[in-house]
Amino acid sequence: MSKPTVVQCPQCKKDVVWSEDSPFRPFCSKQCQMIDFGEWADEENTIPGAPDMSDSDGWSEDNY
Ligand SMILES: [Zn+2]
């Protein structure tokens, strides 16, 4: 038998066995997977959200 493939969790660098036992691979756990997912989801959200916020901010400050 060959040795199981082991990868490192991109979040916490823990060893993760690449097998059916690790449904969140390459992450060690759902938590690490969600952290990674949340990071890119945040970036997606700031693109349409940020200009909108600064626009209304500048508008109200101009009004003062
Ligand atoms: Zn992890």
N, CA, C, O and the ligand as a Tripos MOL2 file, in Angstrom:
@<TRIPOS>MOLECULE
protein
  257   255    65     0     0
PROTEIN
NO_CHARGES

@<TRIPOS>ATOM
      1 N           0.8540   -1.2080    0.0000 N.3       1 MET1
      2 CA          0.0000    0.0000    0.0000 C.3       1 MET1
      3 C           0.8790    1.2430    0.0000 C.2       1 MET1
      4 O           1.9290    1.2720    0.6420 O.2       1 MET1
      5 N           0.4460    2.2580   -0.7170 N.am      2 SER2
      6 CA          1.1880    3.5160   -0.6850 C.3       2 SER2
      7 C           0.7460    4.3490    0.5080 C.2       2 SER2
      8 O          -0.3400    4.1720    1.0590 O.2       2 SER2
      9 N           1.6320    5.2620    0.8800 N.am      3 LYS3
     10 CA          1.2900    6.1220    2.0120 C.3       3 LYS3
     11 C           0.1610    7.0630    1.6130 C.2       3 LYS3
     12 O           0.0600    7.4660    0.4540 O.2       3 LYS3
     13 N          -0.6830    7.4100    2.5720 N.am      4 PRO4
     14 CA         -1.7600    8.3570    2.2380 C.3       4 PRO4
     15 C          -1.1990    9.7290    1.9160 C.2       4 PRO4
     16 O          -0.1880   10.1490    2.4780 O.2       4 PRO4
     17 N          -1.8530   10.4080    1.0240 N.am      5 THR5
     18 CA         -1.4310   11.7700    0.6910 C.3       5 THR5
     19 C          -1.8170   12.7050    1.8260 C.2       5 THR5
     20 O          -2.9600   12.7150    2.2830 O.2       5 THR5
     21 N          -0.8540   13.4790    2.2660 N.am      6 VAL6
     22 CA         -1.1160   14.4360    3.3390 C.3       6 VAL6
     23 C          -0.8290   15.8430    2.8140 C.2       6 VAL6
     24 O           0.2420   16.1100    2.2690 O.2       6 VAL6
     25 N          -1.7810   16.7140    2.9850 N.am      7 VAL7
     26 CA         -1.5870   18.1090    2.5780 C.3       7 VAL7
     27 C          -1.6710   18.9870    3.8190 C.2       7 VAL7
     28 O          -2.0980   18.5470    4.8860 O.2       7 VAL7
     29 N          -1.2570   20.2260    3.6550 N.am      8 GLN8
     30 CA         -1.3450   21.1550    4.7780 C.3       8 GLN8
     31 C          -2.5570   22.0480    4.6080 C.2       8 GLN8
     32 O          -2.8170   22.5690    3.5240 O.2       8 GLN8
     33 N          -3.2870   22.2160    5.6810 N.am      9 CYS9
     34 CA         -4.4240   23.1190    5.6650 C.3       9 CYS9
     35 C          -3.9280   24.5250    5.3310 C.2       9 CYS9
     36 O          -3.0230   25.0280    5.9970 O.2       9 CYS9
     37 N          -4.5060   25.1690    4.3080 N.am     10 PRO10
     38 CA         -4.0360   26.5090    3.9270 C.3      10 PRO10
     39 C          -4.2360   27.5340    5.0430 C.2      10 PRO10
     40 O          -3.5650   28.5660    5.0600 O.2      10 PRO10
     41 N          -5.1260   27.2680    5.9470 N.am     11 GLN11
     42 CA         -5.4010   28.2310    7.0110 C.3      11 GLN11
     43 C          -4.4830   28.0550    8.2020 C.2      11 GLN11
     44 O          -3.7870   28.9920    8.5940 O.2      11 GLN11
     45 N          -4.4730   26.8560    8.7850 N.am     12 CYS12
     46 CA         -3.7470   26.6790   10.0420 C.3      12 CYS12
     47 C          -2.5290   25.7780    9.8840 C.2      12 CYS12
     48 O          -1.8490   25.4860   10.8680 O.2      12 CYS12
     49 N          -2.2420   25.3330    8.6630 N.am     13 LYS13
     50 CA         -1.0530   24.5350    8.3570 C.3      13 LYS13
     51 C          -1.0490   23.1690    9.0470 C.2      13 LYS13
     52 O          -0.0030   22.5300    9.1570 O.2      13 LYS13
     53 N          -2.1860   22.7390    9.4950 N.am     14 LYS14
     54 CA         -2.2820   21.4140   10.0800 C.3      14 LYS14
     55 C          -2.2480   20.3750    8.9760 C.2      14 LYS14
     56 O          -2.6980   20.6300    7.8590 O.2      14 LYS14
     57 N          -1.7150   19.2030    9.2900 N.am     15 ASP15
     58 CA         -1.6950   18.1250    8.3090 C.3      15 ASP15
     59 C          -3.1090   17.6030    8.0720 C.2      15 ASP15
     60 O          -3.8560   17.3440    9.0160 O.2      15 ASP15
     61 N          -3.4580   17.4550    6.8220 N.am     16 VAL16
     62 CA         -4.7740   16.9350    6.4740 C.3      16 VAL16
     63 C          -4.5760   15.7300    5.5710 C.2      16 VAL16
     64 O          -3.9420   15.8340    4.5210 O.2      16 VAL16
     65 N          -5.1130   14.5920    5.9720 N.am     17 VAL17
     66 CA         -5.0150   13.4020    5.1370 C.3      17 VAL17
     67 C          -6.0100   13.5250    3.9900 C.2      17 VAL17
     68 O          -7.2040   13.7360    4.1990 O.2      17 VAL17
     69 N          -5.4880   13.3890    2.7700 N.am     18 TRP18
     70 CA         -6.3230   13.5340    1.5770 C.3      18 TRP18
     71 C          -7.0960   12.2400    1.3670 C.2      18 TRP18
     72 O          -6.6410   11.3360    0.6660 O.2      18 TRP18
     73 N          -8.2590   12.1660    1.9790 N.am     19 SER19
     74 CA         -9.0600   10.9570    1.8640 C.3      19 SER19
     75 C         -10.5200   11.2950    2.1090 C.2      19 SER19
     76 O         -10.8860   12.4410    2.3690 O.2      19 SER19
     77 N         -11.3360   10.2620    2.0170 N.am     20 GLU20
     78 CA        -12.7600   10.4600    2.2400 C.3      20 GLU20
     79 C         -13.0390   10.9180    3.6670 C.2      20 GLU20
     80 O         -14.1090   11.4540    3.9580 O.2      20 GLU20
     81 N         -12.0650   10.7030    4.5580 N.am     21 ASP21
     82 CA        -12.2540   11.1160    5.9450 C.3      21 ASP21
     83 C         -12.1360   12.6210    6.1200 C.2      21 ASP21
     84 O         -12.4790   13.1520    7.1760 O.2      21 ASP21
     85 N         -11.6560   13.3090    5.1000 N.am     22 SER22
     86 CA        -11.4700   14.7570    5.2150 C.3      22 SER22
     87 C         -12.3370   15.4670    4.1850 C.2      22 SER22
     88 O         -11.8470   15.8810    3.1340 O.2      22 SER22
     89 N         -13.6030   15.6060    4.4820 N.am     23 PRO23
     90 CA        -14.5160   16.1980    3.4940 C.3      23 PRO23
     91 C         -14.2040   17.6570    3.2000 C.2      23 PRO23
     92 O         -14.6790   18.1990    2.2020 O.2      23 PRO23
     93 N         -13.4160   18.3020    4.0520 N.am     24 PHE24
     94 CA        -13.1350   19.7290    3.8620 C.3      24 PHE24
     95 C         -11.7590   19.9630    3.2670 C.2      24 PHE24
     96 O         -11.2890   21.0990    3.2100 O.2      24 PHE24
     97 N         -11.1040   18.8820    2.8180 N.am     25 ARG25
     98 CA         -9.7780   19.0400    2.2390 C.3      25 ARG25
     99 C          -9.8160   20.0480    1.0930 C.2      25 ARG25
    100 O         -10.8220   20.1000    0.3850 O.2      25 ARG25
    101 N          -8.7870   20.8420    0.8750 N.am     26 PRO26
    102 CA         -7.5120   20.7490    1.5890 C.3      26 PRO26
    103 C          -7.5410   21.3670    2.9890 C.2      26 PRO26
    104 O          -6.4950   21.4750    3.6300 O.2      26 PRO26
    105 N          -8.6960   21.7670    3.4650 N.am     27 PHE27
    106 CA         -8.7710   22.3430    4.8010 C.3      27 PHE27
    107 C          -8.9440   21.2340    5.8190 C.2      27 PHE27
    108 O          -9.4360   20.1520    5.4990 O.2      27 PHE27
    109 N          -8.5290   21.5180    7.0680 N.am     28 CYS28
    110 CA         -8.5980   20.4920    8.0970 C.3      28 CYS28
    111 C         -10.0000   20.4060    8.6640 C.2      28 CYS28
    112 O         -10.3790   19.3780    9.2250 O.2      28 CYS28
    113 N         -10.7650   21.4580    8.5270 N.am     29 SER29
    114 CA        -12.0760   21.4660    9.1610 C.3      29 SER29
    115 C         -12.9880   22.4390    8.4330 C.2      29 SER29
    116 O         -12.5380   23.2340    7.6080 O.2      29 SER29
    117 N         -14.2470   22.3660    8.7430 N.am     30 LYS30
    118 CA        -15.1990   23.2730    8.1200 C.3      30 LYS30
    119 C         -14.8710   24.7150    8.4820 C.2      30 LYS30
    120 O         -15.0490   25.6270    7.6740 O.2      30 LYS30
    121 N         -14.3860   24.9090    9.7130 N.am     31 GLN31
    122 CA        -14.0760   26.2650   10.1680 C.3      31 GLN31
    123 C         -13.0240   26.9180    9.2750 C.2      31 GLN31
    124 O         -13.1780   28.0630    8.8500 O.2      31 GLN31
    125 N         -11.9490   26.1710    8.9980 N.am     32 CYS32
    126 CA        -10.8940   26.7280    8.1530 C.3      32 CYS32
    127 C         -11.4210   26.9680    6.7460 C.2      32 CYS32
    128 O         -11.0480   27.9470    6.0990 O.2      32 CYS32
    129 N         -12.2730   26.0900    6.2780 N.am     33 GLN33
    130 CA        -12.8420   26.2750    4.9500 C.3      33 GLN33
    131 C         -13.6900   27.5420    4.9090 C.2      33 GLN33
    132 O         -13.6480   28.2870    3.9300 O.2      33 GLN33
    133 N         -14.4490   27.7850    5.9520 N.am     34 MET34
    134 CA        -15.3100   28.9580    5.9970 C.3      34 MET34
    135 C         -14.4870   30.2440    6.0920 C.2      34 MET34
    136 O         -14.8620   31.2690    5.5230 O.2      34 MET34
    137 N         -13.3600   30.1850    6.8170 N.am     35 ILE35
    138 CA        -12.4950   31.3610    6.9130 C.3      35 ILE35
    139 C         -12.0130   31.7430    5.5310 C.2      35 ILE35
    140 O         -12.0610   32.9110    5.1450 O.2      35 ILE35
    141 N         -11.5380   30.7320    4.7710 N.am     36 ASP36
    142 CA        -11.0420   31.0050    3.4400 C.3      36 ASP36
    143 C         -12.1580   31.5140    2.5450 C.2      36 ASP36
    144 O         -11.9750   32.4750    1.7970 O.2      36 ASP36
    145 N         -13.2920   30.8820    2.6200 N.am     37 PHE37
    146 CA        -14.4420   31.2830    1.8130 C.3      37 PHE37
    147 C         -14.8630   32.6990    2.1780 C.2      37 PHE37
    148 O         -15.1790   33.5060    1.3040 O.2      37 PHE37
    149 N         -14.8640   32.9980    3.4790 N.am     38 GLY38
    150 CA        -15.2680   34.3300    3.9210 C.3      38 GLY38
    151 C         -14.3300   35.4040    3.4320 C.2      38 GLY38
    152 O         -14.7500   36.5260    3.1530 O.2      38 GLY38
    153 N         -13.0350   35.0590    3.3250 N.am     39 GLU39
    154 CA        -12.0800   36.0720    2.8800 C.3      39 GLU39
    155 C         -12.3430   36.4920    1.4490 C.2      39 GLU39
    156 O         -12.3660   37.6830    1.1410 O.2      39 GLU39
    157 N         -12.5430   35.5130    0.5690 N.am     40 TRP40
    158 CA        -12.7740   35.9540   -0.8060 C.3      40 TRP40
    159 C         -14.1810   36.4970   -0.9810 C.2      40 TRP40
    160 O         -14.4120   37.3320   -1.8560 O.2      40 TRP40
    161 N         -15.1210   36.0440   -0.1710 N.am     41 ALA41
    162 CA        -16.4740   36.5940   -0.2580 C.3      41 ALA41
    163 C         -16.4640   38.0520    0.1870 C.2      41 ALA41
    164 O         -17.1870   38.8790   -0.3680 O.2      41 ALA41
    165 N         -15.6430   38.3680    1.1920 N.am     42 ASP42
    166 CA        -15.5280   39.7460    1.6510 C.3      42 ASP42
    167 C         -14.9900   40.6440    0.5460 C.2      42 ASP42
    168 O         -15.4740   41.7540    0.3280 O.2      42 ASP42
    169 N         -13.9770   40.1340   -0.1430 N.am     43 GLU43
    170 CA        -13.3870   40.9350   -1.2110 C.3      43 GLU43
    171 C         -14.4100   41.2010   -2.3030 C.2      43 GLU43
    172 O         -14.4700   42.2990   -2.8570 O.2      43 GLU43
    173 N         -15.2150   40.1890   -2.6080 N.am     44 GLU44
    174 CA        -16.2390   40.3700   -3.6300 C.3      44 GLU44
    175 C         -17.2280   41.4370   -3.1870 C.2      44 GLU44
    176 O         -17.7100   42.2240   -4.0020 O.2      44 GLU44
    177 N         -17.5250   41.4600   -1.9060 N.am     45 ASN45
    178 CA        -18.5410   42.3820   -1.4060 C.3      45 ASN45
    179 C         -18.0430   43.8090   -1.3150 C.2      45 ASN45
    180 O         -18.8350   44.7460   -1.4180 O.2      45 ASN45
    181 N         -16.7320   43.9970   -1.1230 N.am     46 THR46
    182 CA        -16.2390   45.3670   -0.9590 C.3      46 THR46
    183 C         -16.2380   46.1080   -2.2900 C.2      46 THR46
    184 O         -16.3120   47.3360   -2.3170 O.2      46 THR46
    185 N         -16.1540   45.3690   -3.3910 N.am     47 ILE47
    186 CA        -16.0880   46.0430   -4.6890 C.3      47 ILE47
    187 C         -17.3900   46.8190   -4.9790 C.2      47 ILE47
    188 O         -17.3260   48.0140   -5.2700 O.2      47 ILE47
    189 N         -18.5580   46.1750   -4.9080 N.am     48 PRO48
    190 CA        -19.7680   46.9710   -5.1460 C.3      48 PRO48
    191 C         -20.1700   47.8010   -3.9270 C.2      48 PRO48
    192 O         -20.8340   48.8270   -4.0750 O.2      48 PRO48
    193 N         -19.7690   47.3630   -2.6990 N.am     49 GLY49
    194 CA        -20.2280   48.0500   -1.4930 C.3      49 GLY49
    195 C         -19.4540   49.3210   -1.2100 C.2      49 GLY49
    196 O         -20.0500   50.3220   -0.8120 O.2      49 GLY49
    197 N         -18.1250   49.3100   -1.4060 N.am     50 ALA50
    198 CA        -17.2910   50.4380   -0.9840 C.3      50 ALA50
    199 C         -17.5930   51.7480   -1.7240 C.2      50 ALA50
    200 O         -17.7330   52.7850   -1.0760 O.2      50 ALA50
    201 N         -17.6940   51.7320   -3.0360 N.am     51 PRO51
    202 CA        -17.9440   53.0100   -3.7270 C.3      51 PRO51
    203 C         -19.2880   53.6120   -3.3070 C.2      51 PRO51
    204 O         -19.4390   54.8290   -3.1940 O.2      51 PRO51
    205 N         -20.2460   52.7320   -3.0830 N.am     52 ASP52
    206 CA        -21.5620   53.2020   -2.6700 C.3      52 ASP52
    207 C         -21.4820   53.9400   -1.3390 C.2      52 ASP52
    208 O         -22.0620   55.0120   -1.1650 O.2      52 ASP52
    209 N         -20.7370   53.3280   -0.3880 N.am     53 MET53
    210 CA        -20.6050   53.9130    0.9390 C.3      53 MET53
    211 C         -19.8830   55.2610    0.8850 C.2      53 MET53
    212 O         -20.3370   56.2360    1.4830 O.2      53 MET53
    213 N         -18.7490   55.3120    0.1600 N.am     54 SER54
    214 CA        -17.9670   56.5480    0.1390 C.3      54 SER54
    215 C         -18.7230   57.6390   -0.6300 C.2      54 SER54
    216 O         -18.5840   58.8290   -0.3430 O.2      54 SER54
    217 N         -19.5050   57.2190   -1.5860 N.am     55 ASP55
    218 CA        -20.2860   58.2040   -2.3350 C.3      55 ASP55
    219 C         -21.2640   58.9450   -1.4240 C.2      55 ASP55
    220 O         -21.3460   60.1730   -1.4290 O.2      55 ASP55
    221 N         -22.0080   58.1480   -0.6350 N.am     56 SER56
    222 CA        -23.0030   58.7880    0.2200 C.3      56 SER56
    223 C         -22.3190   59.5380    1.3680 C.2      56 SER56
    224 O         -22.8330   60.5440    1.8570 O.2      56 SER56
    225 N         -21.1310   59.0260    1.7980 N.am     57 ASP57
    226 CA        -20.3760   59.7240    2.8400 C.3      57 ASP57
    227 C         -19.9410   61.1000    2.3530 C.2      57 ASP57
    228 O         -20.1250   62.1010    3.0460 O.2      57 ASP57
    229 N         -19.3580   61.1450    1.1470 N.am     58 GLY58
    230 CA        -18.8790   62.4080    0.6050 C.3      58 GLY58
    231 C         -20.0400   63.3630    0.3700 C.2      58 GLY58
    232 O         -19.9100   64.5770    0.5320 O.2      58 GLY58
    233 N         -21.1510   62.8040   -0.0080 N.am     59 TRP59
    234 CA        -22.3150   63.6560   -0.2870 C.3      59 TRP59
    235 C         -22.7810   64.3760    0.9780 C.2      59 TRP59
    236 O         -23.0330   65.5810    0.9780 O.2      59 TRP59
    237 N         -22.8920   63.5590    2.1040 N.am     60 SER60
    238 CA        -23.4060   64.1910    3.3160 C.3      60 SER60
    239 C         -22.3850   65.1650    3.9100 C.2      60 SER60
    240 O         -22.7610   66.1550    4.5380 O.2      60 SER60
    241 N         -21.0670   64.8770    3.7070 N.am     61 GLU61
    242 CA        -20.0590   65.7900    4.2580 C.3      61 GLU61
    243 C         -20.0120   67.0780    3.4450 C.2      61 GLU61
    244 O         -19.7590   68.1540    3.9870 O.2      61 GLU61
    245 N         -20.2550   66.9640    2.1460 N.am     62 ASP62
    246 CA        -20.3170   68.1700    1.3190 C.3      62 ASP62
    247 C         -21.4800   69.0600    1.7440 C.2      62 ASP62
    248 O         -21.4340   70.2870    1.6450 O.2      62 ASP62
    249 N         -22.5130   68.3920    2.2160 N.am     63 ASN63
    250 CA        -23.7120   69.1350    2.5960 C.3      63 ASN63
    251 C         -23.5260   69.9610    3.8610 C.2      63 ASN63
    252 O         -24.1960   70.9700    4.0810 O.2      63 ASN63
    253 N         -22.5780   69.4890    4.6950 N.am     64 TYR64
    254 CA        -22.3910   70.2110    5.9700 C.3      64 TYR64
    255 C         -21.7740   71.5960    5.7870 C.2      64 TYR64
    256 O         -21.5610   72.3110    6.7660 O.2      64 TYR64
    257 ZN         -7.0800   24.2210    9.3890 Zn       65 ZN65
@<TRIPOS>BOND
     1     1     2 1
     2     2     3 1
     3     3     4 2
     4     3     5 am
     5     5     6 1
     6     6     7 1
     7     7     8 2
     8     7     9 am
     9     9    10 1
    10    10    11 1
    11    11    12 2
    12    11    13 am
    13    13    14 1
    14    14    15 1
    15    15    16 2
    16    15    17 am
    17    17    18 1
    18    18    19 1
    19    19    20 2
    20    19    21 am
    21    21    22 1
    22    22    23 1
    23    23    24 2
    24    23    25 am
    25    25    26 1
    26    26    27 1
    27    27    28 2
    28    27    29 am
    29    29    30 1
    30    30    31 1
    31    31    32 2
    32    31    33 am
    33    33    34 1
    34    34    35 1
    35    35    36 2
    36    35    37 am
    37    37    38 1
    38    38    39 1
    39    39    40 2
    40    39    41 am
    41    41    42 1
    42    42    43 1
    43    43    44 2
    44    43    45 am
    45    45    46 1
    46    46    47 1
    47    47    48 2
    48    47    49 am
    49    49    50 1
    50    50    51 1
    51    51    52 2
    52    51    53 am
    53    53    54 1
    54    54    55 1
    55    55    56 2
    56    55    57 am
    57    57    58 1
    58    58    59 1
    59    59    60 2
    60    59    61 am
    61    61    62 1
    62    62    63 1
    63    63    64 2
    64    63    65 am
    65    65    66 1
    66    66    67 1
    67    67    68 2
    68    67    69 am
    69    69    70 1
    70    70    71 1
    71    71    72 2
    72    71    73 am
    73    73    74 1
    74    74    75 1
    75    75    76 2
    76    75    77 am
    77    77    78 1
    78    78    79 1
    79    79    80 2
    80    79    81 am
    81    81    82 1
    82    82    83 1
    83    83    84 2
    84    83    85 am
    85    85    86 1
    86    86    87 1
    87    87    88 2
    88    87    89 am
    89    89    90 1
    90    90    91 1
    91    91    92 2
    92    91    93 am
    93    93    94 1
    94    94    95 1
    95    95    96 2
    96    95    97 am
    97    97    98 1
    98    98    99 1
    99    99   100 2
   100    99   101 am
   101   101   102 1
   102   102   103 1
   103   103   104 2
   104   103   105 am
   105   105   106 1
   106   106   107 1
   107   107   108 2
   108   107   109 am
   109   109   110 1
   110   110   111 1
   111   111   112 2
   112   111   113 am
   113   113   114 1
   114   114   115 1
   115   115   116 2
   116   115   117 am
   117   117   118 1
   118   118   119 1
   119   119   120 2
   120   119   121 am
   121   121   122 1
   122   122   123 1
   123   123   124 2
   124   123   125 am
   125   125   126 1
   126   126   127 1
   127   127   128 2
   128   127   129 am
   129   129   130 1
   130   130   131 1
   131   131   132 2
   132   131   133 am
   133   133   134 1
   134   134   135 1
   135   135   136 2
   136   135   137 am
   137   137   138 1
   138   138   139 1
   139   139   140 2
   140   139   141 am
   141   141   142 1
   142   142   143 1
   143   143   144 2
   144   143   145 am
   145   145   146 1
   146   146   147 1
   147   147   148 2
   148   147   149 am
   149   149   150 1
   150   150   151 1
   151   151   152 2
   152   151   153 am
   153   153   154 1
   154   154   155 1
   155   155   156 2
   156   155   157 am
   157   157   158 1
   158   158   159 1
   159   159   160 2
   160   159   161 am
   161   161   162 1
   162   162   163 1
   163   163   164 2
   164   163   165 am
   165   165   166 1
   166   166   167 1
   167   167   168 2
   168   167   169 am
   169   169   170 1
   170   170   171 1
   171   171   172 2
   172   171   173 am
   173   173   174 1
   174   174   175 1
   175   175   176 2
   176   175   177 am
   177   177   178 1
   178   178   179 1
   179   179   180 2
   180   179   181 am
   181   181   182 1
   182   182   183 1
   183   183   184 2
   184   183   185 am
   185   185   186 1
   186   186   187 1
   187   187   188 2
   188   187   189 am
   189   189   190 1
   190   190   191 1
   191   191   192 2
   192   191   193 am
   193   193   194 1
   194   194   195 1
   195   195   196 2
   196   195   197 am
   197   197   198 1
   198   198   199 1
   199   199   200 2
   200   199   201 am
   201   201   202 1
   202   202   203 1
   203   203   204 2
   204   203   205 am
   205   205   206 1
   206   206   207 1
   207   207   208 2
   208   207   209 am
   209   209   210 1
   210   210   211 1
   211   211   212 2
   212   211   213 am
   213   213   214 1
   214   214   215 1
   215   215   216 2
   216   215   217 am
   217   217   218 1
   218   218   219 1
   219   219   220 2
   220   219   221 am
   221   221   222 1
   222   222   223 1
   223   223   224 2
   224   223   225 am
   225   225   226 1
   226   226   227 1
   227   227   228 2
   228   227   229 am
   229   229   230 1
   230   230   231 1
   231   231   232 2
   232   231   233 am
   233   233   234 1
   234   234   235 1
   235   235   236 2
   236   235   237 am
   237   237   238 1
   238   238   239 1
   239   239   240 2
   240   239   241 am
   241   241   242 1
   242   242   243 1
   243   243   244 2
   244   243   245 am
   245   245   246 1
   246   246   247 1
   247   247   248 2
   248   247   249 am
   249   249   250 1
   250   250   251 1
   251   251   252 2
   252   251   253 am
   253   253   254 1
   254   254   255 1
   255   255   256 2
@<TRIPOS>SUBSTRUCTURE
     1 MET1         2 RESIDUE 1 A MET
     2 SER2         6 RESIDUE 1 A SER
     3 LYS3        10 RESIDUE 1 A LYS
     4 PRO4        14 RESIDUE 1 A PRO
     5 THR5        18 RESIDUE 1 A THR
     6 VAL6        22 RESIDUE 1 A VAL
     7 VAL7        26 RESIDUE 1 A VAL
     8 GLN8        30 RESIDUE 1 A GLN
     9 CYS9        34 RESIDUE 1 A CYS
    10 PRO10       38 RESIDUE 1 A PRO
    11 GLN11       42 RESIDUE 1 A GLN
    12 CYS12       46 RESIDUE 1 A CYS
    13 LYS13       50 RESIDUE 1 A LYS
    14 LYS14       54 RESIDUE 1 A LYS
    15 ASP15       58 RESIDUE 1 A ASP
    16 VAL16       62 RESIDUE 1 A VAL
    17 VAL17       66 RESIDUE 1 A VAL
    18 TRP18       70 RESIDUE 1 A TRP
    19 SER19       74 RESIDUE 1 A SER
    20 GLU20       78 RESIDUE 1 A GLU
    21 ASP21       82 RESIDUE 1 A ASP
    22 SER22       86 RESIDUE 1 A SER
    23 PRO23       90 RESIDUE 1 A PRO
    24 PHE24       94 RESIDUE 1 A PHE
    25 ARG25       98 RESIDUE 1 A ARG
    26 PRO26      102 RESIDUE 1 A PRO
    27 PHE27      106 RESIDUE 1 A PHE
    28 CYS28      110 RESIDUE 1 A CYS
    29 SER29      114 RESIDUE 1 A SER
    30 LYS30      118 RESIDUE 1 A LYS
    31 GLN31      122 RESIDUE 1 A GLN
    32 CYS32      126 RESIDUE 1 A CYS
    33 GLN33      130 RESIDUE 1 A GLN
    34 MET34      134 RESIDUE 1 A MET
    35 ILE35      138 RESIDUE 1 A ILE
    36 ASP36      142 RESIDUE 1 A ASP
    37 PHE37      146 RESIDUE 1 A PHE
    38 GLY38      150 RESIDUE 1 A GLY
    39 GLU39      154 RESIDUE 1 A GLU
    40 TRP40      158 RESIDUE 1 A TRP
    41 ALA41      162 RESIDUE 1 A ALA
    42 ASP42      166 RESIDUE 1 A ASP
    43 GLU43      170 RESIDUE 1 A GLU
    44 GLU44      174 RESIDUE 1 A GLU
    45 ASN45      178 RESIDUE 1 A ASN
    46 THR46      182 RESIDUE 1 A THR
    47 ILE47      186 RESIDUE 1 A ILE
    48 PRO48      190 RESIDUE 1 A PRO
    49 GLY49      194 RESIDUE 1 A GLY
    50 ALA50      198 RESIDUE 1 A ALA
    51 PRO51      202 RESIDUE 1 A PRO
    52 ASP52      206 RESIDUE 1 A ASP
    53 MET53      210 RESIDUE 1 A MET
    54 SER54      214 RESIDUE 1 A SER
    55 ASP55      218 RESIDUE 1 A ASP
    56 SER56      222 RESIDUE 1 A SER
    57 ASP57      226 RESIDUE 1 A ASP
    58 GLY58      230 RESIDUE 1 A GLY
    59 TRP59      234 RESIDUE 1 A TRP
    60 SER60      238 RESIDUE 1 A SER
    61 GLU61      242 RESIDUE 1 A GLU
    62 ASP62      246 RESIDUE 1 A ASP
    63 ASN63      250 RESIDUE 1 A ASN
    64 TYR64      254 RESIDUE 1 A TYR
    65 ZN65       257 GROUP 0 **** ****
